[in-house]
């Protein structure tokens, strides 16, 4: 068995062990609160869980993080995927450990699925929160589907128990009828005791079946209520996200218009500055001409005075 298959098998054994201890770890909130499960994953596989963004991640040798989001596949299936991914990367890295730092990807930024969890910009924080809540609802729906499947299986088991109980009652009634006909001289006291016992057993089984039917009905109603509640929340989140995207688009259009107006005003200012420089140059030329003409006139007046 290679390293990847061994890691997958160990991960599956760990998941099944903790599912028997806490079946609700199929839900994101239960996984986040189950520190025993998280510590076991950290100790054995080096895989951590981020409750804020609902992601599994582990650290790479170069300091980056490999991240997998629990949106589409569910929280446990995503854990299996990232465990297999880590085992494959570790297997590929062993023959090239010496040349890892000089590789072509040593300085490249990680992609959206490999980047570390970063804080979104301030202007898109509302949208980021809505997307995070929407992802939480999708993960919760995946967990609810698993719980619903378990409850449906339980309902089938209860129905099988109900059918078996009815069969046992019919067999008991048939046995009582045949035994009564075979006796030539039945005792009234014995018949009365048998009837009392049979009626008590019948009432007991009826109560058990009614309780089972009530439990099945409550389980189905609870599942439907949770599904409807989460569907409504998901629809509301999608509507809010749609409105926020529309507002963002409008703000971008306004920002584009403002930038165009600023550029126009800047070009107008540059044109006014150029015109001002031209006027100053023209004024300087006129002043120079006027000064030259004044000096010429003064020289002409002094020449007749010197002639006598």
C-alpha positions in Angstrom: 0.0 0.0 0.0 1.5 3.4 -1.0 1.6 6.5 1.1 -1.6 8.0 -0.4 -3.7 5.0 0.1 -2.4 4.6 3.6 -3.2 8.2 4.5 -6.7 7.8 3.0 -7.3 4.6 5.0 -6.1 6.2 8.3 -8.3 9.3 7.7 -11.3 7.1 7.0 -10.7 5.1 10.2 -10.4 8.3 12.2 -13.6 9.8 10.7 -15.6 6.6 11.4 -14.3 6.5 14.9 -15.3 10.0 15.7 -18.7 9.6 13.9 -19.5 6.8 16.3 -18.6 9.1 19.2 -20.3 12.2 17.8 -22.6 11.7 14.7 -23.2 15.4 14.3 -19.7 16.2 13.1 -21.2 16.1 9.6 -22.3 19.7 10.3 -19.8 22.6 10.3 -20.8 24.0 13.7 -20.5 20.6 15.4 -17.1 20.1 13.8 -16.0 23.5 15.0 -17.0 22.7 18.5 -15.6 19.2 18.6 -12.1 19.9 19.8 -11.3 16.2 20.3 -11.8 15.6 16.6 -9.9 18.7 15.6 -6.9 17.9 17.8 -6.8 14.3 16.5 -6.6 15.7 12.9 -4.0 18.2 13.8 -1.8 15.6 15.6 -2.1 12.8 13.0 -2.4 14.7 9.7 -1.4 18.3 10.4 -4.8 19.5 9.0 -6.6 22.4 10.7 -10.1 23.8 10.5 -11.0 27.5 10.2 -14.4 28.2 11.6 -14.7 31.7 10.2 -14.4 30.8 6.5 -15.4 27.1 6.9 -12.2 25.7 5.4 -9.8 22.9 5.9 -6.1 23.9 5.5 -2.5 22.8 6.1 0.8 24.6 5.9 3.2 24.1 3.0 7.0 24.0 3.5 7.4 27.5 2.0 5.1 29.1 4.5 1.9 29.2 2.4 -1.3 27.4 3.1 -3.2 24.9 1.1 -7.0 25.6 1.6 -10.1 23.7 0.7 -13.6 25.2 1.2 -16.5 23.1 2.5 -19.2 24.4 0.2 -20.1 21.9 -2.4 -18.8 18.5 -1.1 -19.7 18.8 2.6 -17.3 19.0 5.5 -16.2 15.4 5.8 -15.8 14.8 2.0 -13.7 18.0 1.8 -11.6 16.6 4.7 -11.0 13.4 2.7 -10.1 15.4 -0.4 -7.5 17.6 1.4 -6.0 14.6 3.2 -5.5 12.9 -0.2 -4.1 16.1 -1.7 -1.6 16.5 1.2 -0.4 12.9 0.8 0.1 13.3 -2.9 2.0 16.6 -2.6 4.2 15.0 0.1 4.9 12.0 -2.1 5.8 14.2 -5.0 8.0 16.5 -2.9 10.2 13.8 -1.4 12.4 13.1 -4.5 12.8 16.9 -5.2 13.3 18.2 -1.6 16.6 19.7 -2.4 15.4 21.7 -5.5 12.1 22.8 -4.0 13.1 26.3 -3.2 14.6 27.0 -6.6 11.6 25.6 -8.5 9.5 27.7 -10.9 6.7 28.1 -8.4 8.7 29.1 -5.3 7.9 32.8 -5.7 4.5 32.6 -7.4 1.5 33.7 -5.4 -1.0 31.0 -4.6 -4.3 30.6 -6.4 -7.7 31.3 -4.9 -8.0 27.7 -3.5 -4.4 27.7 -2.2 -4.0 31.2 -0.7 -4.1 31.8 2.9 -7.3 33.1 4.5 -7.1 36.8 4.2 -9.3 39.6 5.4 -11.5 41.1 2.6 -11.2 44.8 1.8 -13.3 47.2 3.8 -15.5 48.2 0.8 -16.6 44.6 0.1 -16.9 43.4 3.7 -20.7 43.2 3.6 -20.6 41.1 0.4 -17.9 38.9 2.0 -20.1 38.3 5.1 -23.1 37.4 2.9 -21.1 35.0 0.8 -19.7 33.4 4.0 -23.2 33.0 5.4 -24.4 31.5 2.1 -21.5 29.0 2.2 -22.5 28.1 5.8 -26.1 27.5 4.7 -24.9 25.2 1.8 -22.7 23.3 4.2 -25.5 23.0 6.7 -27.8 21.7 3.9 -25.2 19.0 3.1 -25.2 18.0 6.8 -29.0 18.1 6.9 -29.2 15.8 3.9 -27.0 13.3 5.8 -29.2 13.6 8.9 -32.3 13.2 6.8 -31.0 10.0 5.3 -30.2 8.6 8.7 -33.7 9.5 9.9 -35.3 7.9 6.9 -33.3 4.8 7.6 -34.6 4.9 11.2 -38.1 5.3 9.9 -37.7 2.2 7.7 -36.4 0.2 10.7 -39.4 1.3 12.8 -41.8 0.3 10.0 -40.1 -3.1 9.9 -40.5 -3.5 13.6 -44.1 -2.5 13.4 -44.8 -5.2 10.7 -42.9 -7.8 12.7 -45.0 -6.9 15.8 -48.2 -7.3 13.8 -47.0 -10.7 12.6 -46.2 -11.8 16.1 -49.7 -10.7 17.2 -51.4 -12.6 14.4 -49.3 -15.7 15.2 -50.2 -15.4 18.9 -53.9 -15.1 18.1 -53.8 -18.0 15.7 -52.1 -20.1 18.4 -54.7 -19.1 21.0 -57.5 -20.1 18.6 -56.1 -23.5 17.7 -55.3 -24.3 21.3 -58.8 -23.4 22.4 -60.4 -25.7 19.8 -58.1 -28.6 20.6 -59.1 -28.7 24.3 -62.2 -30.7 24.9 -63.0 -29.2 28.3 -61.3 -25.7 28.6 -61.1 -24.3 32.1 -62.8 -20.9 32.4 -60.0 -19.6 34.7 -57.3 -20.6 32.3 -59.1 -19.0 29.4 -59.7 -15.9 31.4 -56.0 -15.6 32.3 -54.9 -16.2 28.7 -57.3 -13.6 27.4 -56.0 -11.1 30.0 -52.4 -11.8 29.1 -53.1 -11.5 25.4 -55.0 -8.3 25.8 -52.3 -6.8 28.0 -49.7 -7.8 25.4 -51.9 -6.4 22.6 -52.2 -3.1 24.4 -48.5 -3.0 25.1 -47.7 -3.5 21.4 -50.3 -1.0 20.4 -48.7 1.6 22.6 -45.2 0.8 21.3 -46.4 1.1 17.7 -48.2 4.4 18.4 -45.1 5.7 20.0 -43.0 4.6 17.0 -45.4 6.2 14.6 -45.4 9.4 16.5 -41.6 9.4 16.6 -41.5 8.8 12.8 -44.0 11.6 12.2 -42.1 14.1 14.4 -38.8 13.2 12.7 -40.3 13.8 9.3 -41.9 17.1 10.3 -38.6 18.3 11.9 -36.6 17.4 8.8 -39.1 19.2 6.6 -39.2 22.2 8.9 -35.4 22.5 8.9 -35.2 22.1 5.2 -37.8 24.8 4.6 -36.1 27.1 7.1 -32.7 26.7 5.5 -34.1 27.1 2.0 -35.7 30.4 3.1 -32.5 31.7 4.6 -30.5 30.7 1.5 -33.0 32.5 -0.7 -32.8 35.6 1.4 -29.0 35.6 1.4 -29.0 35.2 -2.4 -31.4 38.1 -2.7 -29.3 40.3 -0.5 -26.2 39.3 -2.4 -27.9 40.3 -5.6 -28.9 43.7 -4.3 -25.4 44.3 -3.0 -23.9 43.4 -6.4 -26.4 45.9 -8.0 -25.3 48.6 -5.6 -21.6 47.8 -6.2 -22.2 48.1 -10.0 -23.9 51.5 -9.5 -21.1 52.7 -7.3 -18.6 51.7 -9.9 -20.5 53.6 -12.6 -20.5 56.7 -10.4 -16.8 56.3 -9.6 -16.1 56.1 -13.4 -18.1 59.2 -14.1 -16.2 61.1 -11.3 -12.9 60.0 -12.7 -13.8 61.2 -16.1 -14.9 64.6 -14.7 -11.6 64.9 -12.8 -9.6 64.1 -15.9 -11.6 66.8 -17.8 -11.0 69.4 -15.1 -7.3 68.5 -15.1 -7.1 69.0 -18.9 -8.9 72.3 -18.5 -6.4 73.4 -15.8 -3.5 72.5 -18.0 -5.0 74.4 -20.9 -5.5 77.5 -18.7 -1.9 77.3 -17.4 -0.6 77.1 -21.0 -2.8 80.1 -22.0 -1.5 82.1 -18.9 2.1 81.3 -19.9 1.4 82.5 -23.5 -0.1 85.8 -22.2 2.8 86.4 -19.9 5.3 85.8 -22.7 3.3 88.2 -25.0 3.2 90.8 -22.2 6.9 90.5 -21.7 7.5 91.1 -25.4 5.3 94.2 -25.4 7.1 95.6 -22.4 10.4 95.0 -24.1 9.2 96.8 -27.3 7.9 99.8 -25.2 11.1 100.1 -23.3 13.2 100.1 -26.5 11.0 102.8 -28.1 11.3 104.9 -25.0 15.1 104.8 -25.1 15.1 105.6 -28.8 13.0 108.8 -28.2 15.3 110.0 -25.4 18.4 109.6 -27.5 16.8 111.7 -30.3 16.1 114.5 -27.9 19.6 114.7 -26.5 21.3 114.9 -30.0 20.0 118.6 -30.9 21.2 119.9 -27.6 24.8 118.8 -28.2 25.0 120.4 -31.8 25.7 124.2 -30.8 
